[in-house]
Amino acid sequence: MQITEDLEMAAMRIISNVGTARSNYIEAIHEAKQGHYLEAEKLIEEGDEIFAEGHDAHLKLLQQEAEGQSVVMLLILHAEDQLMSAEGFKIIANELIDVYKRFDKLEK
């Protein structure tokens, strides 16, 4: 059935995009820890762009659900889990970058 294939592709887009975004956020923390704040901020921005693509795909699925098309399945649940995980990592990454900046200021 075509709908199932479309759902699988949408879920894979979400998982791929937000997984990449989460990796960027984690890498940003590592860069900030080394004092490379411009690189850390660049990684956050890149992660945000990639995350937005996954978020848009997720929003389309939610709209389908609102229109009466059932889209719930294990792959979609996994995609949503990845979406929320990436968002959480972004929050943590931004907080840790701020902490590292404060430490650097205090040391100087």
FENDA-V915315 format. One record per backbone hydrogen bond with DSSP energy under -1.0 kcal/mol. CO is the residue of the C=O (numbers start at 1). NH is the residue of the N-H. If there is no record, write none. Layout:
co={CO	CO}
nh={NH	NH}
This chain:
co={1	2	3	4	5	6	7	8	9	10	11	12	13	14	15	16	17	18	19	20	21	22	23	24	25	26	27	28	29	30	31	32	35	36	37	38	39	40	41	42	43	44	45	46	47	48	49	50	51	52	53	54	55	56	57	58	59	60	61	62	63	64	65	73	74	75	76	77	78	79	80	81	82	83	84	85	86	87	88	89	90	91	92	93	94	95	96	97	98	99	100	101	102	103	104}
nh={5	6	7	8	9	10	11	12	13	14	15	16	17	18	19	20	21	22	23	24	25	26	27	28	29	30	31	32	33	34	36	35	37	40	41	42	43	44	45	46	47	48	49	50	51	52	53	54	55	56	57	58	59	60	61	62	63	64	65	66	67	69	68	77	78	79	80	81	82	83	84	85	86	87	88	89	90	91	92	93	94	95	96	97	98	99	100	101	102	103	104	105	106	107	108}
